[in-house]
Amino acid sequence: MASSYGVVAVLVLIAALFAGYYYRKISHEKHLRSIMDGMLALERNHSVTHSPVAVLAFESTMDVFADSFELLKALGIEPPQKAFPHEVIDSETALAETFAYFFEHSVASSKYVANKELFRKMAEKANNLQSTKFIIGGTAIAFAKRLTVERWRTHLAVLMTESTKKHLPDDITVAGSVPEDDDIHLILEFPGFENWGDKFVSQRSNRMVLHSDINNPYLKSLEDLKAVTKREEPNIVIIGGLHMLDNFPFKDGERGERLGELAKYLSALSPQVLVHFEMGVFHEHALFVDLLEYVFPYSDSLGMNEQDLPNLLTMLKDNKITKTATQKPRVAAILDQMRQVYKLLRAKPLGNGKRKVTRLHLHTLAFQVMMTTKDSSWKNTQAATAKASLTATRYICGSNFIHTNKTRLIMDESFSLSTYPGSDRMPLNADNPVPCWDEEDYEFCVTPVLVCTDIVHTAGGGDNVSGAGLTLQV
């Protein structure tokens, strides 16, 4: 009899555990769907009703997406003894140690390969892998594609071969000379929570970009950018791809001269033409110093991720580069950092065409944050934040329809407005999936991302998300 009671007790316990698991799963699914429905409603109610004009530069590439493990194996490269972020890749050892470093930290990175023979060998091996994919890429291209989908008129100022142009949507115009060859970027993708050898484990899916460009770093389409801007009278100029200048072997003074020409162009723009600068992975201190002189002072809007933000902040405060940052930042910490960046940039003196920043967009794996100056040119901040979040899920999952069973929420159901003790908390719920609030002369909007668990794309995600956020604000 006692044994029968024991069996019954075990069965009851199993049933209770199963019921609890099922209830939590249904509850989580319901919460996901309610958050998504709230964001979709905001997106639907603020569609693009006119056709804004954007002019975009720089960076046009042929992206070669390769499985990092397969490619490294094909090259005969084993996990190194140590992980170290070399400034440039000049050997297989430097490649292995640099990849191990960014794999272990799971941050996106972009590195110049100075060894042309090594890069040629890598490209050849990647081309022969069955899983390799080829996509027209680059910051300007990704933005242009996204804006065109959202019914914008887009004009690219980039260098691109005629054969590559044929693969662009017909609605995108290209102004730029035709190079002999497209610049090639090798995108080494890796999954999350995977081992490379015995020492290195990835924290999340990400990628390392390798390039040996001959066109992009010289900003060769700058003259075309000037011409197309004069002809098209855009609502906004979008500048990106400047991370291609990072640790590139320019002659003395060559980079400063090119960035100086870019600054002259930006300073001459009408105040009615908005300027957005999409940041990238900047490892070189001297380049960042140049950007703080030639680009940031002429930008109304900045797009960045959780790695770019602390890098910008430490440069503004301490004149130091931050090579890596946490991949799981807290909302409160991000809000504090954005407040500091906003105030430091706006404290800079004006004159000679310089502008005060009025918009910051921070995109992370788990959430989106928009910060806009009150009574500025930017509109629909709440809807734009929602659209950026939805675009992140759609792009990474590779589907315009969001399947909630292929997503999860990493962000908590409430967040603190600051890391300072006693700060207020803001809830997230179906009634308010994109909470916004005013502070001083600016507004914040925050929303979670339905993080894709069935990943199709990683590279280009930030550019697509940032572009989507802009579509409703101009």
N, C-alpha and C positions, 0 to 999 in steps of 0.2 A: 504493500500500500504506500509506504514511504517513498519507494522508488517511483511509483506512478505520480505522486504529488511533485516529485523532483522534475520529472519529464514535463509535466504540465507547466511548472514554474519557468522552466527554461524556454518552453514554447511561447509562453506569455511575454517573457522578457524579449525574445527575438521579435515577436510581433510588435511590441512597444517600440523597440529600436527602429524597426522598419517604418512604422507609422510616423515616428519622430523625424526620421530622415526624409520620408516622402513629404511631410508637412513643410519642413525647412526648404526642400527643393521647390515645392509649389510656391511657397511664400517668396523665395528669392526670385523665381521666374516672374511672379506678379509684380514685384518691386522693379525689376529690370524693365518690364514692359510699360509700367506706369511712367518711369523716367523717360523712356524712349518716346512714348506717345506725347508727353509734354513738350519734348524738344521738337518732334515732328510738327506739332501744332504751331509752334513759333516759326519754324522754317516755312510752312505753308502760308502763313499770314504775312510774310515779308519777302515775297519772291521779287526777282528783278523785273521791273516794269518798263525800263527804258534800256538803252544800249550804251553804257559807259564805254569810254575809249581808254585803253591801256597801252603804253609803250614799255617794252621789257628788254633788259639786258642784264647780265651777260651769261655765259656758259651754255654751250651746246655740245653734246657728246653722244657717242654711240656707247651705251652702257652694256657691258657684258656681265650678266648675272651668273655667278658660278657658286656651287656648293663649296664652301671654304675647305671642308675636310677632304672632299674629292680632289680639289685642285692641289692642295698641299701634298697629298699622297702621290698624285701624278708627278709632282715636281721632286718627289723624294725627300721632302722636308719633314723632319720629325719634331715633336715638341722639344723646346730648348730647356736648358737647365734653369734659366731665369727669364723673367718677363721684364722688358725694358722698352720704353717708347722712343725709338730713334727719331731724330728730327727728319731725316730723309732715309729712304731705303736704297742702300748701295750694295747689298749682298744678300745671300740667302739667310745668313745668320741674323742680319738686321730685320729681314722680313719675318722670320720665325719669332724673334724676341718681341717685335712690335705687335704682331698679331696676338701673341700670347697675352700681352699687356691689355690690349683693348678687348680681347675676348673675355679675359678674367673680370675686367671692370664692366664689360657689356655696354660700353658707350660707343656711339657712332664716331668714326674717325675718317680722316682723309689724309693720305700721305703721298708725297711726290717720290717717284722712283727714279733716282739719278742714274742707275745702271740700266742703260737702254737695252742691252742684250738680255738682262734678266726680265725686263718688262716684255720684250718680244717673245721670250720663251714662255712666260706666264700666259700671255694672250693666245699663243699657239696651243698650249695645253688646254686652256679653257675652251677654245673653239672645238676641241675634239671630245669634250665631255658631253655625254648624251643629255644630261639634265640642264645644260647651259641655255640661257635665254638671252635674246638681243632686243633692246628697247632704245628708242631715241630718248635721251635724257638730258640732264642739266637743269639748273635752277630756272632759267628763263623759259625753257621748254615746258617744264612741269607747271609753272604758273600759267603760261599761255593756254595750255590744254584745259586746265581747270576753269579759267575765266571764260573760255569759249563755250564750254559746256553750260555755263551759267548765263549765256546770251550776252556776253561782252564782245566788243570789237577789239581784237588784239593785234599788235604789230611788234614783231620781234626784230631786234638789232643784234644779230649773231652771225657767226661764220658757220656755214653748213654746205656740204656738197650737194649737187643737184640730185643725186640718187637718194640722198637722205630726205631732202625736202619733199619728195613725192609721198613720203609716209606720214606727213603732217596733215591734220584736218584742213580742208579747203578754206575754212574761214580764217585761218591764221596767215597773215602776210609776213614775209621775211625780207628784211632790208639788210644786206651785208654782202661782202665779196665772197667769192666761192673759193674755198681752200682746196689744195690738192687732195688732202685726206681729212676726214673727221678726227677729232681728238677722241681717243678711246679711254674709257674708264672701266676698270675691273672691279666689280662689286662682289666682295667675298662675304656672302651671307652665312650666318650661323644661327642655330636654334637656341632657345633658352634651356637652362638646366642640363646642359650636355658637358661631357668630359672631353678634353683634348689631352691625351696622355694621363699620367697619374697626378699631375699637379694643378691643372687648370680646369675650372668649372665656370660656365657662363651663367649669368644671373637672369638674362632675358634674351629674346631674339634681337639681333641687331646685325650690323655689317661694318666692314672696313672697306673704304674706297681707295684704290690705288690708281695713280695716273702718271703719265709721263708726257703731259700736254706740250704742244708747240704753238697753239693758237690762243687758247683761253686766257693764260696769264697776262698776255700783252694788251688785253682789252682792245683788240684790233677792230672791233665794230663800233668804237666810240664815235667816229665821224659819222657813221650811218645812223647812230642813235640821235645825234644832233639834227641830222637832216629829217628823219622820220618824225621827230618831235615837232619840228617847225611846220611840217606838212600836215600832220594829223591833229594837232592841238588837243592832246590827251587830257583826260580828267586826272590821271595818275601816271607817274613813272615808277616802275618797279626795278630796283637794282639788286642783283644777287650774284652768286658765283665767285665772289671775291676771295673765298677760301682757296681758289686755285693759285693765288699769288703766294700762299703760305710756303716758306722755305724754297721757293723757286730760285734757280741760279741766275738772277738778273745781273747785269753789269752795274757798276756803281752809279747810283742816282737814277737808274732807269725806272724802277718801280715808283719812286716818288714823282718822277716826271709824268708818268701815265695817270697816277692817282690825282696829281695836281690838275691835269687836263679834265678829269672827271669832275673835280670840285668846281672848276670854272663853269662847266656845263650846268651843274646843279645850281650854282649860285645865280646863274642868269635866268633860271626858270621863273615864270610868273608865280606869284604867291597863290594864285588860284589853282595851280597844278600841284597836286599832292605828290609827295615822294615817300615811297616805302622802301626800306632797306631790309632785306632778309639776311640775317646773319648766317654764319656757318661755323665749322670747326676751325678755330684759329689757335695754332700752337706757338707761332712765332711772335715774340714780344715786339720786335721792330715793326712788323706788319700791323699789329694792333695799334701801335702808336700812330702810324700813318693813317689808319682808318679813323681814329679819334680826331685827327686833324682834317682829313679830306672828305669824309663821308658822313659820320654821325652828326656833325653840326648842320648838315643840309637836309636832314631827314625828318619828316613829320611823324613817321610810323616805323616801328621796329618789330620784326618777327624773330622769335628765338625759341630754343628748347631749354630743358632743365640743365643742360651743360653750358649753353651759351650765356645764360643769365648770370650765374656766379662768376664766370670768366669776365664778363663786362663789368660787373660790380667791383671785383678785385683790381681790375685795371683802373677804374675811375677813382677808387679809394687809395690803393696802395701801389699802383703801377706794377702789378704782378699778374702773371698768367696763371690761371687755374686749369691744369691739364685734364683733370677728371672731377666729376661731382657725383653725388648720390643719384642712383637711378630711381629711387623711390622717395622723392622729396615730399615733405608735408606741405599742405596748402598754406598753413600759417607762415612757414619759413619763406615760401615763394612770395607771398604777399609783402612780407617785410623787405625782401630783396628788391622787389619791383618798386616799392615806395622810395627806397634809397636811390635806385637808378634814375627814376623819374625826376627826383629833386636835384640830383647831381647834374644831370644833363640840362635841365631847365635853368640851372644857375649859371650856365656858361654865357658869356657876353654875346650879344647879337651884332649885326652889321655885316655888310658885304654879302647879302643874300642868305645869311644863316637863319635857321629856323629853331623854334622851340618844339621839342617833341610833344606830340599830343595824343599818341596812341602807342601802347605796348601790347603785344599779343604773345603770350607764353603758352606753348603747346607741349604737353607731356604725355606719356603713355596713359596715365590714369585720369588726367583732368585738363581742362582748358581755363585760362584766365585772360580776360580782356580788361585793359585799363585805358580809359579815354578821358581827355580833358573836357570838362563841362562847357557847353556852348561852342565846341569846336566843330570842324567840318564833318566829323564822323557821326553817323547816325545808326540806329537799330543795333546798338551794342549787344543787347540781350539776345536778339535773334541771330546775330552774327556769331556769338559764342556757341549757341546751339548748333548752328550749321557747321561750324568748324569741328565740333565734337562728332556729329553724325558723319561728316566726311572722313574723319579718321577711321571710324569703324568700317564704312563702306570700302575705303581704299585698301586698308590692310587685309580685310576679308575678301576683297576682289569681287564684290557684289553690291549692286545698288539697293537690293532688298536686304534689310538687316534681320538675320535670324537670331533671336535672343538666346536660343539654345547653343549658339556658337560664340557667345560673349559672356563676359563676367565683369562685375564692378570691383575695382581695387580700392577706389576711394571710399572713405567712411561715410556713414549716413548723416554726419554733421562735421563741421570743421571750425576751428578757431580762427578768428580774424587776425590774430597776431601771436607771436611766440611769447609776448610779454604776459606775466602772470595776471590772471583775472580778466583776460580778454573775453569778449562775447563770443558765443558760438552761433553758427548759422546752420540750420537744418536743410537737408535735401529730401524732397518728397514729391509726390505726383503733382501736388498743387503748385509747387515752386521748384522745378528741376533745374532752373538757371537763376539762382538768387543774385540780385544786384543791389548795391547800396552806394550811397554818396559819402565821400570824405573830402574835406577841404575843397580843392578846385577840380577834383576828378571823380570818376565813377568806376567801380569794380563790378565785373560779372564773372561768375565761376560756374562751371558745370562739370559733371563727371564724364568720362569716356566709357562707352560700352566696349571694353577691351576685347579684341578679336582673339579667339582661342584656336581658330583654324586659319593660320596665317598664309596669305598669298604673296603680299608685297611688304617690304620694309623700306627699302631705298625710295626716296621721293615722297615719303609720307608727310614729312614736315612741310614741304613746299605745297603739296596739295591742300593740306589743312590750313596753312596760312593764306593761300590764295582763296579758299572757300570763305574764310572769315572776312576777307576784304570785299567780296562780291556784294554784300548787303549794306556796306557802310559808305559807299561813294555815291 
